Amino acid sequence: MTIYRYSLGPVRALNELFPAAKFANKDLNFKTRADVIAHYTKNSLAADRISGIDQVNVKKENGEYIIELSGTASLEVLKTFGNRHFRIFDASHSQKAIRGKKLMERFGVWNPMNHYSVNKNPNDGTSKWTLFPPLGLNVIGQKGLLLLHYPPWAVLQAGTFENAMTMQRWGRMLSAAGVPADEVDLYKTFIDVNPVAAPGSGESEYPNDYMPIMMASAFFDGPRDRDYIKSMLELYLSPPGWPEDSKYTLPLLICGSPLYDPQAPGWFRTAYTDILPTDTGEQSGVPYSIPLVDVMQTGKFRVFPDSKRETPYFIGNHMIAAGVTGKCTKDPSQIPDIRQYEAQDLVAATFLKLYTENPNLEPEDAKAQACKRWYGNETGTGAPTPPDPKDALTLCALAQMDLFFTPNPPSPTYNFDQACKRCQEAKEKNNPCGDPIGPTDPRKLSC
């Protein structure tokens, strides 16, 4: 039996970073903050595929939360996990979010709609905010990193991201890209530019955007005492054991577009204007230069000017955007056509997977390889035409799953095999927007 104990940090700080027990669904049976910490620690151990853990106990000792892991797992592995787990929540990383929150409170901009309903949905209720850094995600085993906007309140209630539609769909993209089933979770680790859990409808959907780009830039970036986003990126992009001679860190996927949830790429643009490509020209005799953060854009950057390694990045859609705004149009070469969405998202997933195979791959080459697979060209332009018939079928099936949803709870009407069957039996095979795919197909072609 192996027993390993380590401090996760001061009680006072961790009480700010882990949600109160009362916020969780009753079936989780949380009574204390220690229960909450134990729960998310178990989730992280599972995400990192660390087996042989019989018990996770959390206690308060001398003003700190102490975690005790017991079981048959390797002591060396547990030490690696514990050391990195502590660093995630130390004063140089997650605790910087506390400083940002306190500054927001000082300026009177923390939860400006407190006590008011965020929308007409009774499930969302009134506006509630609480700090929520990466909880229950990979600590040491991630194979890529995602940059997102903010965590929805429903995730806090459920105590896991796994049931969120965003992560379920992203899992389908990763599997379609060829990531083995037992490794899919290693590509779901993410950092939010606004580490604040809030109701998933009404806080970010326009025009009720109370978590704009400037909130991330002003309160979770900036001086080194509160540069939460960059500090967390630096830590997560180089997991324990990352090869010293590696040219790059793990790849970063920046998720969001002007059409849906643009805050993460928007923050990236404000933070790294000097390294981005620009749209330059002249209008009415006045020159202009606009830094770009377009979907399908790739490149490399250093998180801090003195960072040891560069990070390959790729800008993609928010992973749930296709299911929200995707539809069939007459132009499959442009968003919001569902075929374009699927291809772009599959390129993003493939981009991350390629770095597992070759960590020193140039980002432009990774993009070219991914685009060649899903578009039939190396630039990712035009209507997607995957050269491999199996990939063409996969793209069609995924589009079918995103086009048709069953309410309460919302979920794809067709599973992957059923969607494949629809695509194979369609009048025009592998075209998810064919007319019609089925005799009772309610979908209509829109302009």
N, C-alpha and C positions, 0 to 999 in steps of 0.2 A: 504494500500500500504506500503510495506517494502522497505526502502532504506538503503543500507549498503555500506560504502566506506572503502577502505583500500589501503595502499601503496603496490605495488608489488616490489619496489626497485628503485635504482638510474637509471636515464635515460641513463647515460653513459654505465653502465654495461648491462642493458637490451637491448640496441641497439646492443650489441655484441652477446647476447644470442638468440634473436629473429631475423629471417631472414629479409632482406630488402624487402620492398613491391614489388620492381621491379622483384624479383625472382618468384613471384607467377603467376599462370595462369591469364589471363586478366579477365576471367569471375568472379573471386573473387573480382575484383574492389577495390583492396587495393591501397590507396593513400599514407598513412603514416605508420610509425612503430606502431602507436597507433591502426590503423585498424588491423594490424597483431596480436597484442596482444589481442585485443577484440575478434578476430576470434578464436584464440586458447583457450581463456578463455571460450567462448561459448561451444567449443568442450569438454573441460574438465567438465564443468557443466553437459553436456548431458551424458558423459561417467559415471559420478557419479550418474546419474539418479536424478538430482536435478531439479525438475519441478517448474513451477510458476515464471520463470524469464522472465520478459517482455523486459527488456533492459539491455545491457552491454555497458557501456560507459567508455572510457579510455582517461584520460587527463594528461598533464604535469603540475605539480605544485611544485614549489620550488625545481626543479632538480630531481623530482621523478615522476614515472608513478603512477597515482591514478586510481583505478578501482572502478566504481560505479555500483552496482547491484540493480535493482529495480523490484518489482513484488510482488507476494503473497507468496513467499517461506518463510519458517521459519527463523527468525533472528538468532536463535541459529545455524541452519544448515549453514547459510551463513557465520557466524563468524568462524565456524570450517573450512569451505572451505577456507575462506580468510586467516586465520592464517597459514594453511598448504601451501597454494599457495605462500605466501610470503617466507616461509622457503625454499621451493624448489629452489627459485631463489636468496637466500641470499648469503652472503660472505662465509658461512660455507658449502655450497652445490654447486649449479650450477655455481656460480661465480668462483669456483676453476678451471673450464674448461678454463676460460679466461687466467688464469695464465699458464696453460699448453700450450695454443695456443701461447702466447707471447714467451715462452721458445722455441717453435718450430721455430718461426720466427727468433729468435736470432741465432739459429743454422742453419738456412737456409733450413729447412726440411718441412716447411709448403707449401703444394700444389706444389710438385716438378715438376709437369707436367703442370703448369699453362700456358694457352694460346694454348696448344697442344691438338689435338683431342684425346679422350680417346680410340676411336675405329672407325670403319667405319660406325657406325650407326648415321645418321644425327640428330636423336632425342636426342642423348646423348651429342653431340656437344663437346666443349672443356672442359678441366678439371676445375672444380669449387669446391671450398671448403668453407664452412661456419659453424660455431659452431651451433649445433642443439641438445640441451638437450631434455628431454621428454616434448614435446609440444602437447597440446590437448588431453593428456591421463588422466587417473584417477588421482585425487589429494587426495581423501580420501576414495574411495570405493573399491579399488583393493582387490582381494581375492587370489592373487598369484602374483609372479613377474617373468619376463623372463629376461635373460641376453643374449644380442645379440651383433653383430659386429659393424655396423654403419648404419645410416639411408640413404636410397637412395634419390637422388636429386628429383626424380619424386614425392616423398611424400611431399617435400617442395613446389613443384610447385602446387600440388593439394590441399595443406593445410589440409590433413588428411591421416591417415594410413589406413583407412577403405577400400579404394579401392585397396590397394596393394595386389597382389596375395598371398604374405606370410600370411597376416592377414586373408584373405578370407579362405585360406586352414586351418589355425589354428582354425578358427571358426567352420569349418566342423568337425575337430577332437574333439573339445570341446562338440559340440552338440551330436556327436556319443558316447562320454563318459557319456552322461546323464546330462550335464549342461543345465539348463532351458534357453530357448531362450532369456529371458529378463535379464539373468545374464552373457551371453557369454562375453560381453565387459569387465566385471570385471576381466577376466583372460587374458587380452591382454596388460596389463601394462608392460612396459619393460624399461631397462636401456641398453645403448650401451657402450661397453668398449672404443669405439672411438666415442665421441659425435660430429661427423663431417659429415654433409650432403655432399654427393658427387654423381656424376653420377653412376647409379646402375650397369653399365657394364664397365669394364675396370679398376676400382679402386681396386676391390677386387679379380677379377677373375685372376687366374694365367696365365701367369707369371707377370702380371702387378699389383702386390700387393704392393701398396704404403701405406697401413694401416696395417702393420704387428703387431704381438703380442707385439714386443718391443716398438711400438709407444704407446700403451695403458700403458704398464708398466713404461715407461720413463716419459711420459708427463701427464698422467691422473691418476697416482698412485704415491706412494713414500711419500715424506715429507708431513706433515699435511696441508701445504699451497696449495697443488695441488692434494691431494688424492681424486679426484673427484669421481671415481668409488665406492670406499668403503663408502664415505660419503653419496652418493646417495642411495646405497644399504641399509645402516643403516636406513635412513629416510623412504624409501618406504616399507621396510619389516615390519615396525611397524606403521600402519596407526593410525590416531587419534581414541582414544577409545579402542585401543588394550588392552585386559584384563591384569591387573597387575599380576595376578597369572598364566598367561599362561606360559607353559613350553618352547614353541618355538615361533619364529616369524612366519610370513607367509612363505610358502615354496618357494624355488627358483628353477626355471628350467633353466639350463645352456645349451644353444642351439648351436650345431655345432659338427662336427666330422672330422677326418682326410680326409674323402672323399669329404666333402663340407663345406667350411667356418669354419675352426677350431679355429678362433681367440678368441672367448669368452671362451671356455674351456681351450685354451692355456694360456690366461691371468690368469684364475682361478688356473691353475697348478703352474704358477710362483709365484702367490700371497699366495698360501696356501699349499706349498709343504709338510710342517710338518704334516698336518692332513690327507693327502691322502694315500690310499693303495699303495703299491709299488710292482713292479715286481723285485724280487731279485734272484740272482744266481751267477754263475761263468762261465766265458768264457776264455778259454786258461789260466786258473790259476788266472785270474784277477776277483775279485768280482764286481758285478754291482748292483745298486739299482735305479730303474726308477719310479718316481711318476706317477700314472695312472689317466687319465681323460677319461675313456672309456664310450661310449654310453651305457646306462642302469645302470651305476654306481650310487650309492646313498650313502648318509651319512649325517653328520651334522657338522657345523663349526660355529665359532664366527667371524663376520665381522671384528671387532677389538678385540684384546686380552681382552680388558675390557668391551666388549659388554655384556649387561645384560642377553640376551638370546641367545641360539644357534639357528641356521637356518637349517632346513632340506633342502637338495639339491638333485637334480636328474639331470643327464646329458643325454640330448636327442639330436636328430638330429636337424639341422636347419629346421624350419618348411616347407620350400619350397624345401628341398633337394629331396624328393621323386618325385616331379614333374619334377625335372631337371635331376637327375641321375638314378631314379628308372626305372627298366625294368623287363621283364619276363626272368628268367633264369631257369636252370635245378635244382637249389638248393635253395628252399624257406627258408632255414635256415640261409642264409647269405645275407648281403647287397652286391650288389645293388638290390637284388630281391625285387620287388614291394610289395610282401606280407610281407616280413620282415620289410620293411619301415613302412607300414601301422600299423603293430602290435606294433612296437617300439613307434611310434608317439601316438598311442591310449593309450599305457601304460603311456606315459608322461602326456597326458591330464587327464587321470584317476587319476594319482598320485596327481595332483593339486586338483582335485575335492574331493578326499578322505579327504584332510585336511580341507575342509569346513565343512565336516561332523564330523571330530574329529581332532581338532587343536593340540592335544597332541599325535597323532599317531607317533610311531617310524617309521623312514623312511624305514627301512628294511621291516616292516610289510606293509607299504603302497605299496611298490614295489611288495611284494609277492601277495597282493590282486589284484593289477592291472594286474600282469602277469598271475595269475590264470584265470582271465576273458578273456584275449586276446590270451594267449598261451596254456592254459590248464595245465600249470605247474607254480610253484611259482618262478622259476628262469629266465623265459623269454628266454629259450634256445630252439633250434630246430625250426622246421617249426611251425608257429602259427596255432593252432587248437582250436578256441574258443568253449567251451562246449555248449553255448547257440546258437541254430541255427540262432536266430535273429542277434547276434553279428557276426557270421560267414558271414551272408549275408551283414551286414554293412561293414565289412572289405573288402569283394569282391567288393562292390559298390564303396567304396572310392578309391580302386585301379583302377577301371575302369575310374573314374574321373581324376585320376592323369596320366593315361597312354595315354589318348586321349585329345589333345588340338586343339582348333580352333584358327588360328592366327588373328591378327588385329581386336581388341585387343586379346591377348592370353586369353583363358578361356576354361574350361572343355567342351568337345563336348557334354557330357551327363549330365543332372541334376541328383540329387540323385535318384529320382524315376525311371528315365530311366535306370540308371546304375543298380539298383536293378532288374529291369525287365530282363536286359541282363544276370545277374548272375543267375536268376531263370530259364531262358530258355536255359542256356548253356548245352552242352552235359554232362559236369561234373559240377553239380550245385555248386555255391559258390567258384569256382576256377577262379580267374580273368585271369589266364594264361592257361586256358583250350584251346584245339585246335579243332575247333575254337569256339568262342563265338557267332559269327554271320556269315551269309553266305558271307558278303562282308568285313569281318574283315581284315584290313590291317596289324595288328600287327603280328610279327613273333617271334617265340621262339628263344632266343639267348643264347649262352653258357657263 
